Structure formats: structure tokens, C-alpha cells
Amino acid sequence: MNRKKYLIAVAVALACAQMAHAQNGSDRFTLSGFGTLGMAHSTEDNADVHPDFQTGKGVGASHSTSANLDSRFALQLDANFTDDFTGVVQAVSEYAVTESYKPEISLAHVKYRFSPSFSARLGRITAPLYMLSEYQRVGYAMPWARPPQEVYNYLLAMDGIEGQYTLNAGDTLVGLQAFYGHIDSELVEVDGMYGLGVQVDHGSSSFRISHIRGKVHYSSDSIEQLFDFYATLPIPPLVEAAGKLDPRSMDGKFSGIGYSYDPGNWFLRTEAIQADYAPSISGKTTSGYLSAGFRRGAWTPAFTYAHVDVSGLKAPGALDPVGLLNQAVAGNNSSRHSYTASLRWDVRDSIAVKLQGSHVSNHAGSYGSLGNQQPGFQPGRSYNLISASVDFVF
């Protein structure tokens, strides 16, 4: 049994053991859910905008209009075994890396509160990368049709353990978070992932900072073929250069910082991250966004600016007579910026309708976040992404 299945099994076994000793009660278990029905249209017809970590068909070249970018449905079962011992199981159906709506277990963990200040979770949790990580999939919880993709381009489950310590300092609440685990998705594995996070809440303000490290293994059929081919070439300097660029085993560092101010009738939110995988082909990505909006009754208009800068990509140049490695390095340049206007209409307490338009400008030579490039695709071009969605919770 691999590590992922083992940790989930341990979490479920602990929950079942507690259930065996628990008294029956209809309020012990709570079933809830959420979802998004969304449509998106891209004006770039020679490449696709993709959901997180998907490499197949998206919206653009494959389909000018598609529901796959945002649509999802999830069910969640919460269990309260005792006042201090709880559990969660969540299943999500979305068009992600499997390129299908096959349901996946996105959460499966137990939580024990050792004291009012300290608790721990064991099992599958959402990798705590961002300010919105805990409800990154729940569109209803956010003012936008989707969180800014320039920053929120990872949506991965972590199998491991997490401890949280909360400190009350007058009107200020300080939360300390430490975690260790493993990520195993279709394209990415992270071994020995560990990190720290600190969040400070004071009145209408929230501040969060985090730092994470791990051994990252990023692979696909095309990556396997490319680097296996270069490893066989009788050109030692080129083989060495390809080995440094190989993303199938690299040290990764991720740092994030964010701030939000939300007094109720308006909000301001900003966040910046840096993901460093240099000298591999993934390079070093620094990105951030600034978003502001206001609430007038059931309506919430907002405006967002986001930016991505990729550095540390060093192509072999003239050392690569084949040219495939140079092309792959160029294809990993995703530097860009975007302007987004969004409008949320709260139809009722559990349903929100959203409209959103983004103008994305890829920088010179950049492929942006676009994949599945077709003949005629030109890096560095701008395009528009228009979205409409209905978010709901129950």
C-alpha cells in the first residue's frame, strides 16, 4: 500500500474506531456540498486555457466555449464523534488532470483538539499554499468567477499531518501552522513536503505568510520522451545541460504572503507567491495580484490586476543542435499580466451568479498559461477570457 492510501486508511480507521464507541445521534453526521456551473470563452483560437495542471483539451483551440474550466460538484460528510474529535470526507467531480469528471477524494482526514489552542489533522488535506487554500474550490466563497490563475495555479491534495496552534493577544488572533506530507497527483509528486504558515487576524484585517519545501517530481509523457532522448545523445555537455533542466526530480521552494481587508461593504485583497524550481526547466516564478471591490445589496463588482514573471530559464542555445530542448525552455516562459472585471449577484443566500471578463497580455516570447498550441500559435499575443457561472452551496 503506497503512502497516500496508507494515510487515508489510517484516518478512516481512526474515525471508524471512534464510531464503534460513539452513541447514535442524527446530529453526529452532516452532509453538505457545493458546486459551480460555469462557461468560459477564449478569443485565443490556437491554444487552450486549462484548468489546474491539465494538459489536454481546455477552452480556446479545442473549444472556443467550454464548461470544463470552472464546473465542478462536491459532496462533503462531516462527522462530530466528540466535542474534540471530528472527521471530514469530501469527493469532487471536476475536469482536472484526468480530463474527465471522474470523482476524486479531495479531503479525508480526522482532527483532534488537544486543547482550546492546539489541534492536529491527519490524512488528506488541501495543501496549505495560499490564503484561500481551505476553500479554493468553493466558488461561492469568493467574489470572482475563479481565483486569479496567475497565483492560484496549484490545487493539490496533501496526504500527511498538520498541527495548528492559536494564540489570542487581545483583539489579535495569531495562528501558527506546521505540516509534513506528500503530494501525488497525475503530473506532480512532492516528497517530504514540509512547511510553516503564520496568519494574523485583527479586526477586518488578515495577514498570512508561509514557506514550503519539498522534493518535486514533475512528469508527463512528453517530458519523459524529451529527457530520456537527450540522456542518450553522445554529446556530454548537452547531456549535462539537459540533466540540470530535467524537472523529474528537483528541489522546490514555495513562499507566499498575503493581506486582506474586509470591513463588510468593500474589500481589498492582495497576495504574492514565489515558486522556485531553478535550475530546472520550471524556473522561478514570481506572481501576485491586487483585487478590490465593493458590496451594494446583492451586487459585488470587483477589479483585479495580476502579474507573472518567470526567471531562471537558461536554454542550452547553440549547444543544442536538435533544438527540442531550446523549444521546451521557451515554452515554459509564462510571463504575463491581466486585467479582470467581475460582477457577483447573490440571488439568494446559497446561490450566486457571476460574470467576469479578463484581458490577458502575454509578454514578449511568452506562452502564458496556454497549452495545446496549434500551428499558427504566436507566443506573446494577448487574448480575452469571458466567463459566466452559477455557484451554489447546500
Residue pairs with C-beta under 8 A, 6 or more apart in sequence:
1 9
2 184
3 159
3 182
3 184
4 124
4 159
4 182
4 184
7 122
7 123
7 124
7 159
7 160
7 181
7 182
8 105
8 108
8 123
8 124
8 159
10 122
10 123
11 87
11 108
11 109
11 110
11 122
11 123
11 124
12 89
12 108
12 123
14 87
14 110
14 122
15 79
15 81
15 87
15 110
18 81
18 82
18 85
18 87
19 79
19 81
22 28
22 81
22 82
27 80
28 79
28 80
28 81
29 77
29 78
29 79
29 80
30 77
30 78
30 79
30 80
31 75
31 76
31 77
31 78
32 75
32 76
32 78
32 393
32 394
33 73
33 74
33 75
33 76
33 393
33 394
34 73
34 74
34 76
34 137
34 138
34 139
34 140
34 391
34 392
34 393
34 394
35 71
35 72
35 73
35 74
35 391
35 392
36 70
36 71
36 72
36 139
36 140
36 389
36 390
36 391
36 392
37 67
37 71
37 389
37 390
38 67
38 69
38 70
38 71
38 139
38 145
38 387
38 388
38 389
38 390
39 65
39 66
39 67
39 70
39 387
39 388
39 389
40 49
40 59
40 65
40 66
40 67
40 69
40 70
40 385
40 386
40 387
40 388
41 59
41 64
41 65
41 385
41 386
41 387
42 48
42 49
42 59
42 60
42 64
42 383
42 384
42 385
42 386
43 383
43 384
43 385
44 60
44 61
44 370
44 381
44 383
45 60
45 61
45 64
46 60
46 61
46 373
46 374
46 375
46 376
46 377
46 378
47 60
47 61
47 367
47 370
47 371
47 372
47 373
47 374
47 377
48 57
48 58
48 59
48 60
48 61
48 62
48 370
48 371
48 372
49 58
49 59
49 60
49 69
49 369
49 370
49 385
50 56
50 58
50 69
50 369
50 370
50 371
50 372
51 58
51 68
51 69
51 70
51 94
51 95
51 96
52 96
52 97
52 153
52 154
52 155
53 96
53 97
53 154
53 155
53 156
53 185
53 186
53 187
53 188
54 95
54 96
54 97
54 99
54 371
55 97
55 187
55 220
55 371
55 372
56 99
56 372
57 63
57 66
57 68
57 99
57 372
58 66
58 68
58 69
58 371
58 372
59 65
59 66
59 68
59 69
59 385
60 370
60 372
60 383
61 372
61 373
61 374
61 377
62 372
67 95
68 95
69 95
69 146
69 387
70 139
70 145
70 146
70 387
70 389
71 94
71 95
72 92
72 93
72 94
72 95
72 137
73 92
73 93
73 94
74 90
74 91
74 92
74 93
74 106
74 137
75 90
75 91
76 88
76 89
76 90
76 91
76 107
77 88
77 89
77 90
78 86
78 87
78 88
79 86
79 87
79 88
80 86
81 87
83 113
84 112
84 113
84 114
85 110
85 111
85 112
85 113
86 110
86 111
87 109
87 110
87 111
88 107
88 108
88 109
88 111
89 105
89 107
89 108
90 105
90 106
90 107
90 108
91 103
91 104
91 105
91 106
92 103
92 104
92 106
92 137
93 101
93 102
93 103
93 104
94 101
94 137
95 101
96 104
96 155
97 185
97 186
97 187
98 104
98 186
105 124
105 157
106 124
106 126
106 137
106 157
107 123
107 124
107 125
107 126
107 157
108 123
108 124
109 121
109 122
109 123
109 124
109 125
110 121
110 122
110 123
111 119
111 120
111 121
111 122
112 119
112 120
113 119
114 120
116 166
117 165
117 166
117 167
118 163
118 164
118 165
118 166
119 163
119 164
120 161
120 162
120 163
120 164
121 161
121 162
121 164
122 160
122 161
122 162
123 159
124 157
124 158
124 159
125 157
125 158
125 160
125 162
125 179
125 181
126 133
126 134
126 136
126 156
126 157
126 158
127 133
127 154
127 156
127 157
127 158
127 181
127 183
127 193
128 134
128 158
128 162
128 177
128 179
128 195
128 197
128 210
129 154
129 210
129 212
129 254
129 256
129 273
130 136
130 147
130 151
130 152
130 256
130 258
130 271
130 273
131 206
131 208
131 256
131 258
131 260
131 269
131 271
132 141
132 142
132 147
132 152
135 141
135 142
136 147
136 152
136 155
137 155
138 391
138 393
139 145
139 146
139 352
139 354
139 389
139 391
140 350
140 351
140 352
140 391
140 392
140 393
143 267
143 291
143 293
143 300
143 302
143 342
143 344
144 291
144 302
144 304
144 340
144 342
144 344
144 354
144 356
145 342
145 354
145 355
145 356
145 387
145 388
145 389
146 152
146 356
146 387
148 289
148 291
148 304
148 306
148 338
148 340
149 306
149 369
150 287
150 288
150 289
150 306
150 307
150 308
150 336
150 337
150 338
150 369
151 271
151 272
151 273
151 287
151 288
151 289
151 306
153 369
156 183
156 185
156 188
157 183
157 185
158 179
158 181
158 182
158 183
158 190
158 193
159 181
159 182
159 183
159 184
160 179
160 180
160 181
160 182
160 193
161 179
161 180
161 181
162 177
162 178
162 179
162 181
163 177
163 178
163 179
164 175
164 176
164 177
165 175
165 176
165 177
166 173
166 174
166 175
166 176
167 173
167 174
167 175
167 176
168 174
171 202
171 203
172 200
172 201
172 202
173 200
173 201
173 202
174 198
174 199
174 200
175 197
175 198
175 199
175 200
175 201
176 196
176 197
176 198
177 196
177 197
177 198
177 199
177 210
178 194
178 195
178 196
178 197
179 193
179 194
179 195
179 197
180 192
180 193
180 194
181 193
181 194
182 189
182 190
182 191
182 192
182 193
183 189
183 190
183 193
183 214
187 218
187 219
187 220
188 216
188 217
188 218
189 216
189 217
190 214
190 215
190 216
190 217
190 252
191 214
191 215
191 217
192 214
192 215
193 212
193 213
193 214
194 212
194 213
194 214
195 210
195 211
195 212
195 213
195 254
196 210
196 211
197 208
197 209
197 210
198 208
198 209
198 210
199 206
199 207
199 208
200 206
200 207
200 208
201 207
204 261
204 262
204 263
204 264
205 259
205 260
205 261
206 258
206 259
206 260
206 261
206 262
207 258
207 259
208 256
208 257
208 258
208 259
209 256
209 257
209 258
210 254
210 255
210 256
210 257
211 253
211 254
211 255
211 256
212 253
212 254
212 255
213 251
213 252
213 253
213 254
214 252
215 249
215 250
215 251
215 252
216 247
216 249
216 250
216 251
216 252
216 277
217 247
217 248
217 249
217 250
218 247
218 248
218 250
218 277
218 282
219 247
219 248
223 247
223 248
224 248
226 324
226 325
226 328
227 242
227 245
227 246
227 248
229 324
230 238
230 239
230 242
230 322
230 324
230 325
231 239
231 242
231 243
233 239
233 242
233 322
235 319
237 319
238 316
238 319
238 320
238 325
241 316
241 319
241 320
241 325
242 316
242 325
244 279
244 280
245 279
245 280
245 281
245 314
245 325
245 328
245 329
246 280
246 281
247 277
247 280
247 281
247 282
250 277
250 280
250 282
251 277
252 275
252 276
252 277
253 274
253 275
253 276
254 273
254 274
254 275
254 276
255 273
255 274
256 271
256 272
256 273
256 274
257 271
257 272
257 273
258 269
258 270
258 271
258 272
259 269
259 270
259 271
260 267
260 268
260 269
260 270
261 267
261 268
261 269
262 268
262 269
264 295
265 294
265 295
266 292
266 293
266 294
266 295
267 291
267 292
267 293
267 294
267 295
267 302
268 290
268 291
268 292
269 289
269 290
269 291
269 292
270 288
270 289
270 290
270 291
271 288
271 289
272 286
272 287
272 288
273 285
273 286
273 287
273 288
274 284
274 285
274 286
274 287
275 282
275 284
275 285
276 284
276 285
276 312
277 283
277 284
278 284
278 311
278 312
279 312
279 314
281 313
281 328
281 329
281 332
282 332
283 310
283 311
283 312
283 313
283 332
284 310
284 311
284 312
285 308
285 309
285 310
285 334
286 308
286 309
286 311
287 306
287 307
287 308
287 309
288 306
288 307
289 304
289 305
289 306
289 307
290 304
290 305
290 306
291 302
291 303
291 304
291 305
292 302
292 303
292 304
293 300
293 301
293 302
293 303
293 342
294 300
294 301
298 345
298 346
298 347
299 343
299 344
299 345
299 346
300 343
300 344
300 345
300 346
301 341
301 342
301 343
301 344
302 341
302 342
302 343
302 344
303 339
303 340
303 341
303 342
304 338
304 339
304 340
304 341
304 342
305 337
305 338
305 339
305 340
306 337
306 338
306 340
307 336
307 337
307 338
308 334
308 335
308 336
308 337
309 335
310 332
310 333
310 334
310 335
310 366
313 329
313 332
313 333
314 329
315 325
315 326
315 329
315 330
316 325
316 326
316 329
317 326
320 326
330 365
330 367
330 379
331 367
331 373
332 367
333 363
333 365
333 366
333 367
333 379
334 366
334 367
334 368
334 369
335 362
335 363
335 366
335 368
336 360
336 361
336 362
336 363
336 366
336 368
336 369
337 360
337 361
337 363
338 358
338 359
338 360
338 361
339 358
339 359
340 356
340 357
340 358
340 359
341 356
341 357
342 354
342 355
342 356
342 357
343 354
343 355
343 356
344 352
344 353
344 354
345 352
345 353
345 354
346 352
347 353
350 392
350 393
350 394
351 390
351 391
351 392
352 390
352 391
352 392
353 388
353 389
353 390
353 391
354 387
354 388
354 389
354 390
354 391
355 387
355 388
356 386
356 387
356 388
356 389
357 384
357 385
357 386
357 387
358 384
358 385
358 386
358 387
359 382
359 383
359 384
360 368
360 369
360 382
360 383
360 384
360 385
361 382
362 368
362 370
362 379
362 380
362 381
362 382
363 380
364 380
365 379
365 380
366 379
366 380
367 373
367 379
368 379
370 377
